[in-house]
Amino acid sequence: MSSSPKYTTVVFEHERQAQFEAARLAREAERRRHEEIARRQRFEAGLRAARERAEALTARSADLARVATGLPQQPEAERQRDLTARIAAGIGGITDEAGLTAWNDRALEAERGSERLRGTVAAEMTTREHDAALGLTEARLDGETDRARLDPAGAERVAGLTAEARAQLGGPGFAPAHDRLGIAAAEHLERVADQRALLRRLAGESAEAELRLTAALAEAGEAAVDLPDAEAAHRVLADLKAEHDEVRPRRWEHLLDEARRRTADVTAAVEARLDQLERMAIIVEAAGAALPQAGLRVVAGSLVERDDAMTFRARRTDGTDIELTVRAGDGRGSRLEYRSEGADMVVEQTAEGTVARCDLTEEILERLHTELGHQGVRTDGLHWEGKPEGPRPDQEAIGNTAAGIRKQG
């Protein structure tokens, strides 16, 4: 083969560029399809959780209305019970994630309203029945099973005040002790509600980020993309999944930002690689159609795919092979490179230095370039190291060269 390949830079005409863009759009549509499937699964899981939340909220509101019977707070408790029932019934109208988020916001406000009213009822009962008042406050706290995890300091303080109020049962010190407990319990439960709302939001965002990063890494694997930071990306993904069991919102926010950045980097690398493969495939397809029209025959089974190029061979009518290498995405444009046995190569010493001529091969390749144009791939001429600046010899000279080659054969 010639040590200095001939080459040409290629540009897609409108139809070939449209073909390239269509492939890119098809990939994006496939990504969206997979994301939509996963998003629907998350929505259905969220809807099931909302139904369980509605049942618990309805039961607690009904219990509060029962406890408030005969107290000044009874009308308000009944209104809260009816409001909760309407919110619970609204689950049937939820059709998408936005609706689910809005419903959870309404449920959170109803929960907070019920808890504030429960505190008022407990304070009212302080002057009537110590055991019932303390029991109602404890029931408020027992309804939040994960409050110690979400607000450990508040849970510890409330536990101390609960023990203090219990020690004062039946005595004159119970009312102030229970008041202190009620205030601390309300503050504690408010912090728990805020923390739970924050973690619920982060969990939803995390599920989306995990989905996108997982899909991007899987796509990188399928496309055999060499990711220099692949290990770090997998580690971020694992850390993000583990954060669901922790209460570290700042760290979670940091991991989310990191996951989004990693996803963007991986997706860009995958897209660049798939674009490269698509460009090379289009050029190979166009060349395969153009070669026979230029008097060349593609050698069956000669296509070899490498990381940075696709190579195949075409055979001239005299039996000489030309190796064609397609390159794209390496920063130097999309190119076709040609290497031949060089039977028609002539090296001449001129006043301008050494020049190399491959006139017959050059003529064939220029015909190929014309045919590539008919296939929607435009070339910028034929180049090689040592190419003479002047015109090629006339057709008679080319014919004599060709005749000489045939005699050599």
N, C-alpha and C positions, 0 to 999 in steps of 0.2 A: 504494500500500500504506500501511497505517497505520504511523506512525513509531514507535509503541510496541506491540510485539507482545504478544499474549496468550500465556500460557504455563501449563504445569502440570508439576509434578515427578512422575515415575513410579517405581513400585517393582514388581518382578516378584513375582507370586504363585508358589506352590510349583512348578507345572509349568514355568513360564517360567524360574525360577531353576535348575531341574533341567536344562533345555535349555542354559542358559548354562554350567553346570558340566560338562555332557557335552561341550560343545565344547572346554572347557579340558582335560579329561581326554583327549580325542582328540588334541589337539596334543601333550600330554605323551607319549602312547603312540607317536606318530609319531617324536618325538625319540628315545625309547628304542629304537625299531626301528632307526633310522639308527645310533645309537651301538653297538648290538649287532652290526650288520653290520661296522662299522669295528673293533670290539673282536675279532671273530672273525678278521678279516684279520690283525690284529696277533698274535693267538695263534698262528695258523698260521705266520707268519713267525718267531716266537719258537721254535716247535717245530722248524722247519728249522735254526735256529741251534743249538739244543740237540743235535740229531743230529750236526752237524759237531763240536761240542764233545766229544761222547761218543767219536767216532771218534779225535780227537786225544788225548784222555785215555787211551783204551784202548791206543793205539799207544805212548805214552810209558811207561805202566806196564809193558807187555810188554817194552819195551826195557830198562827199569830192572831187571826180573827177570833178563833175560839177562845184563846187565853184572854183577849181584851174584852170579852163579853161582860157587860155590866160596868166597865170602866169608862172614863171620859173619852178614851182613845178608840172606843168601839167603832164609831162611824168611819174614822180615818182608816182603821184596820180593814174594814169591809170594803172601802174604796180601793185600798191597796190590793186586796184579794181579787177584786174584779179586774183591776188593771193588769195584774199578773196573768189572769186567765185569758185576757184578750191578747197579751203578748205571746203567750204559749200557743194560742190558736193561730197566730200569724205565721207559724212555721210552715204551714201548708202552702203559703204563697211564695216561699223562697225558691228561686229558680237559678241563681248564680252566686258567685263568690261575693259580689258587691252586696247583694241582698242578705247573704249570711252574715257579713260583717256588720251591716246596719242592724240586723236582729240581735246580734251579740251585744252591740252597744246599748240597745234598749233594755235587754235583759240585765246588763250590768247596772244601769240606772235603777231598775226595779229592785234588784238585790240590795243596792245601797239604801234605797228608800225603805225597804222592809227592815233592814238592820237598824236604821236610825229610829224607826217607829218602835221596834222591839226594845231598844234602849229606853225610850220614853215610857213604855208600858212597864218595864222592869223598875224604873225609878218611881212610878206611881204605886207599884205594889210594895215598895220598900216600907211605906207607912202602914201597910195593911197586913202583910204576911211575909215574914222574913224568909222562910224556907222557899216559898213560891218565887219571891223576887230573885233570890240567889240562883234558884234552879233555872229561871228564865235566862239570866245572864250566862250561866254555864252552857245552856243549850245554844245560845248565840255562838259561843266559842267552839263548842263541839261540832257545830255544823261546818266548820272550816277545818277539814282534816289535815291540810298541808300548811296551816298558818305558821307553825314553828319553823318550817323550811323557808317560807317566804319572808318572815319577819322574826328571826330568832330572838332579838333583843326585846321586841315588844311582847312576844310570847312568854319570855322569862319574867318580865315585869308583871304581866297579867296573872301569871301563876302565883306570884308572891302576894298580890293584892287579893286574889281569890281566897288564899289560905287565911289572910288577915280578916276578910269579911266573914268567913265561916267561923272563925274563932269568936266573933262578936255576935253570933246568932242569938236572938232573944234578949240582947242587952242594949243599952242606950248608945253604945258605940257602933252599932251595926249600920245605921243610916249613913253617917259620914264615910264609913269604910266602904259601903256599897256604892256610894256616890263616886268615890275615888276609883273604884273598880270599873264602874260604868263608863267614866270618862276615858280611862286607859283602854278599856275594851273597844270603845268606839274608834279611838285613834288607831289602835292596833289593827282592827278589821278594815279600816279605811286604807291603811298602808298595804295590807294583804291584797285588797281588791285592786289597788293601783299596780302592785307588782305582778299580780296574775294577768291583768290586762296587758301590761308591757310584755310579759313572757309569751302571752298568746299571740301578740302581734309579731314578736321576734320568731316564734315557731312557724308562723305562716310564711314570713319572708325567708326563713331558713329552708323550709321545704322547697320553695321555689329555687333558691340558690343551689341547694343540693341537687335538685333535678337537672338544672342547667350544667353544672360542673360535671356531674356524672355522665351526662349525655356527651359533653364536649370531650371528655377523656376517652369515652368509648369510641367516639368517632375518630379521635386521633389514633387509637389502636388499630381500628379497621383500615385507616389510610396509611398505616405504618409511618406516622410522622414522628420524627425524633425530637422529643421535647426535652430540652436541657433541664427544666425544672419540674419534670414529671413527678418525681418523688415528693417534692414540696407541695405540689397541687393535691396529690393523694393524701398527704398528711393534713392539709387544711380541710379537706372533705371529711376525713375521719374525726377531726377535732370538732367540726361543725355539728356532726351527728351526735357526738357525745355531749355537746352543750345543752341538749334538750333536757338532760337530767340534772343540770346545775342551775344555780340562781346567781349568774354573773352577767348581768345585762351589758355592762361595758365591754367585757371580753367578747360576748356574743356579737355585739355590734362590730367590733374590730374584725372578728372572724368573717362576718358577712361581707364587710368591705373587701377583705382579702380574697374571699371566694369569688366575688364578682370580678375583681381584677384578674384573678387566675383564669376565670372562665373567658374573659375577653381575650387574654393572651393566647389561650389554647385554641379558641375559636378562630382567631386571626391566623394562627399557624396552620390549622387544618384547612381553612379556606384558601390560604396561599398554596398549600400542597395540592388540594383538589383542583384549584384553578390551573396549576402547572400541569397536572395530569390531563385535564380536559383540553387544554391548549395543544399539548403534544398529541393527544388522541385525534383531535380535529385535523392537525397537520398530516398525521399518518394516513388518515382517511382520505384527505384530499390528494395526497401524493399517490396513494394506491390507485385512485381513479385516474390521475393524470399520467402516470408512468407509461401505460400501454399506448396512450395517444402520442407519446414522445418516442415510441420505438423501443421501450424498455419493458422487461418482464420481471415482475416481483418474484423473488425466489421463495417458494412455499416453505413455511416453517422457519424462516430466518429472523422473525421478529424477536427481539430481546428487550425486555423492560428493565431498566436500572433506576436507581433512586433519582438521578438527575437527567436521564435521557432515555429515548427509545431508539433502537437501532434495527435496521433491516437491510436486505440486499436486493438490488435490481440487476438484471443481466442484460448486457448489450447484445445486439444481433451477432457480434463476432465472438460471443462467449465470455467476454470480460465482465467481471462483476464490479459494480459500484456500490460501496457501502454508504447508506444514508443514515445520518444520526440527527434526530430531532431533539432540540433543547428548548426549554422555556422556563421562565421564572427564576433565572439566575442573575438578574440585573442587567443583562446585555441584550434583552429582547428575545423574541422567539426566532430561532434560527434553524436552518437546514444545513448540515455539513455533509460534504461528499469526499469520499476517499476511493481511489481506484488503483488498479495494478500499475497504471502509468505507462501502458504500452505505447501511447502516443505522446508521451512527455518528451519535450525537447528543451535542453538547457543551452542557452546561448550566452556568449560573452559579448557585450556591447559596450559602447562608450559610456553608457550609464551604469554599467556593472552587469552582474549575472541576472538574467531573466529566464523564467521558465514558461514554456508554452505547452498547453494540452489542448490543441485546437479542436480535435474531433470530439473529445469529451466535453469541451466547452460548448460546442455547437449543440450537442445532445442535451446538455443541462439547460441551455437557454431555451431550447424547445420545451423542455419540461417546465420551465418557469412560465412560458406562455400558456401551457395547459393548466398549470396551477392557477393562473389568473382566471381561467374559465371555471375553475372549481371554487372560486371565491377567496383565493389566497394570493395576495399581491407580494411580489418580491422586489428587492432593491438592486438587482443585478448580481453578477457572479464575482466573487473576490477570492484571492489567495495570495499568500506571501510570494513576492517576486513576480507578480503579474505585470506584464509590460503595459506601458501607458498607451501605446499606439493601437491601431485597429488590428484585428486578427487577419491572417493571410486570406487571400480570396478563395472562392469555392473550389477553384482548380487545384490550389495547393492543398486544401483539405481533402479533396478527392484523392490526390496522389498519396497523402499520408494514410488515408484509409486503405488504399490499395496495398501500400507497403505493409500495413498491419496484417491484412489478409494473407499476403505472401508469407509473412512470418508464421502465421498459423498453419 
